[in-house]
Amino acid sequence: MIFSDAILFAFGLIDVGAVLFLLIYFIITLSDLECDYLNAQQCCSKLNFWVVPKIAAQGVFNLFLLMHGRWLLCFINLPMTAWLIYELVTVPMGNTGVYDPTEIHNRGQLKKHMRDCMVYLGFYLVIFFIYLYCMIISILQGNPIKGHDEYATEF
């Protein structure tokens, strides 16, 4: 193990918190496009910039869970990691990225991207509270109130 469990889950909370803020940014940017406050080129360039960091944050923490032997949490996160990678790999030739300005208004792509962001937001909210619970449990297992004083006698 690289870190203690409390540090692992604290890093997970920070990681998932950053992804949650990023997803809120995605939703706000897509809704600005829907209301014509942004043009498609500006919106897609802003969103495509953050696609790879979102995948990297998910993948790195999934790797940390795997290295620490947290198999259940790793398997819970694995479908989301696979889906994000699949979404990036299946970008058609000629598109600028996952969010393409020429196709975002065609065939309901804007609604699809908005729906996907809402699903991601729900998943990461659930994962955030799972990591918070795991961090609290891992801190309490060390009994922080009693401390680690070996020479103290109990009455």
Secondary structure, DSSP 8 states (H G I E B T S, - for coil): --S-HHHHHHHHHHHHHHHHHHHHHHHHHHHHHHTTSS-HHHHHHHHHHTHHHHHHHHHHHHHHHHHTT-HHHHHHHHHHHHHHHHHHHT--TT-SSSS-TTTTTSTTHHHHHHHHHHHHHHHHHHHHHHHHHHHHHHHHHT-TTT-S-TT----
